[in-house]
Amino acid sequence: QVQLVESGGGLVQPGGSLRLSCAASGTIFSFNVMGWYRQTPGKERELVATITSGGITSAGGTNYADSVKGRFAISRDNAKKTVYLQMNSLKPDDTAVYYCIISQAGTVKWGQGTQVTVSS
């Protein structure tokens, strides 16, 4: 059974930065997609960024929501089974619960979520 543990959320002022981490445990297949979604009250969960597992010599492919392009960067350490989300130039609109996901072998697992609040 795959488990995801997120960390790094918190309160930050507009223009600030945060780095989220998500560590996976359990059976992780060689090909998978990990990423981040976010959700605010009354709204549907939305994609933030995803990254594939990549190959032995190649980095994983990435995909970003238009709203975070140029500000957020997703990366991963396959040896540590961990995905990261570096969030820069944060805006109040980025306030949400951020969820880590891993998609592999036709299944999707969600983390428990971590709150990010951008406010002065």
C-alpha positions in Angstrom: 0.0 0.0 0.0 1.3 3.4 -1.0 1.4 6.2 1.6 2.1 9.9 0.9 3.3 12.2 3.6 3.3 16.0 2.8 5.2 18.7 4.6 6.3 22.3 4.2 3.0 24.2 4.3 2.4 27.2 6.4 1.7 31.0 6.4 3.7 33.3 4.2 3.5 36.9 3.1 2.7 37.8 -0.5 5.8 37.6 -2.6 7.4 35.0 -0.3 8.4 31.5 -0.9 7.6 28.0 0.4 8.8 24.5 -0.5 6.5 21.6 -0.2 7.7 18.0 0.1 5.9 14.7 -0.4 7.5 11.4 0.5 6.1 8.2 -0.8 6.4 4.8 0.8 5.3 1.4 -0.2 5.4 -0.2 -3.6 6.5 2.4 -6.2 6.7 1.3 -9.8 9.5 2.5 -12.1 7.1 4.5 -14.2 4.8 6.9 -12.3 3.6 10.4 -12.3 3.7 12.5 -9.1 2.4 15.9 -8.6 0.4 18.5 -6.7 -3.2 19.6 -6.8 -4.8 22.3 -4.7 -8.3 23.1 -3.4 -10.0 26.0 -1.8 -13.4 25.9 -0.1 -16.3 25.8 -2.6 -14.1 25.1 -5.5 -13.0 21.9 -7.3 -9.6 20.5 -6.8 -7.2 21.8 -9.5 -4.0 20.7 -11.0 -0.9 22.6 -10.0 2.0 20.6 -11.5 3.0 17.1 -12.3 6.3 15.3 -13.1 6.9 11.9 -14.6 9.4 9.5 -13.1 11.8 9.9 -16.1 14.5 7.5 -17.2 17.9 6.5 -15.9 19.6 9.4 -17.7 16.7 11.8 -18.3 14.7 14.0 -16.1 11.0 13.6 -15.8 8.7 15.6 -18.0 6.8 18.4 -16.2 3.4 20.0 -16.6 2.1 23.2 -14.9 -1.1 25.1 -14.5 -1.0 28.4 -16.4 -1.6 30.3 -13.1 1.7 29.0 -11.6 4.1 28.9 -14.6 7.2 30.9 -14.0 6.6 31.0 -10.3 6.4 27.3 -9.2 8.9 24.5 -9.9 8.3 20.8 -9.4 11.1 18.4 -9.0 11.7 14.9 -7.7 14.3 12.6 -6.2 13.5 9.1 -7.3 16.0 7.5 -4.9 14.1 9.2 -2.0 10.7 8.7 -3.6 10.0 12.3 -2.9 8.5 15.1 -5.0 9.0 18.8 -4.3 7.1 21.9 -5.1 9.1 25.2 -4.9 6.7 28.1 -4.8 8.0 31.6 -5.3 6.3 35.0 -5.7 3.3 33.6 -3.8 0.0 35.4 -4.1 -3.1 35.4 -1.9 -4.8 33.5 -4.7 -2.4 30.6 -4.1 -3.9 30.1 -0.7 -5.3 26.5 -0.6 -4.9 23.0 0.7 -2.2 21.4 -1.4 -2.5 17.7 -2.1 0.3 15.4 -3.3 -0.6 12.6 -5.7 1.0 9.6 -7.3 -0.4 7.9 -10.3 0.9 4.4 -11.3 -0.4 1.2 -12.7 -3.8 2.7 -13.3 -4.3 3.9 -9.7 -4.1 7.3 -8.1 -3.2 7.9 -4.4 -3.7 11.2 -2.6 -1.9 12.6 0.3 -3.7 14.1 3.3 -3.1 17.7 2.2 -1.1 20.6 3.6 -2.4 24.1 4.1 -0.7 27.0 2.4 -1.9 30.5 3.4 -0.6 33.6 1.7 -1.5 36.7 3.6 0.0 39.9 5.0 
